[in-house]
Amino acid sequence: MRRADRLFQIVQYLRGGRLVTAAQLAEKLEVTPRTIYRDVADLVGSGVPIEGEAGVGYLMRDGYDLPPLMFTSDEIVSLVAGARLIRAFGGARMAAAAEEALIKINAVLPETARARSEAVRVHAINGQETDHVLRARIDQVERAANDHILLDMQYADEDQRPSERRVRPLGLWFWGKVWTMVCWCELRQDFRMFRLDRIENLIEAGKFKPKPGQTLRDYYRRDSFHD
């Protein structure tokens, strides 16, 4: 964990006037109590109203909030453009979450940064509106890859030849026009990539444990893959 992230987490743990010891913070953040002592001292020095001392515990007075998020102009453009791309081409839950994230970010941006966000000229237009079935499928595959859930599917290849597969989903790729799922195919005992718009049916089939040689890291090591 980066030190900046650790300092942020310390502030979060101390919210609400709770007394928290250095040992408790160290356990949560997987560092030594000595590191916590230094971090708290630096936070106090920067104006964060933390009270207490080593060996007793720390607490933070109610009412303190973190400074507003600060993004560069290029970062704002990237966030807004990315959210618009997901809104146009991503899963239904992804699109809603991206929109909500932008609302939250805009709510805490300084006025000048908010104006830059609202003035971004990058837009995403889906000429062939992504249908609700495909949007749901994108969300389902993303969740299955994250939670290690096996998927049973009926698939039709480019020549419309059908097959039934059980796969271990590893990730999603967007190619500008189509979404594909990279996975470990139980039938072929190898990595495969499938277009989501060619999947006829997709059913969850229980959890799986990642195995050496069948992970996304292993996939990246491969020189090529097969459809």
Disulfide bonds with the S-S distance in Angstrom:
none
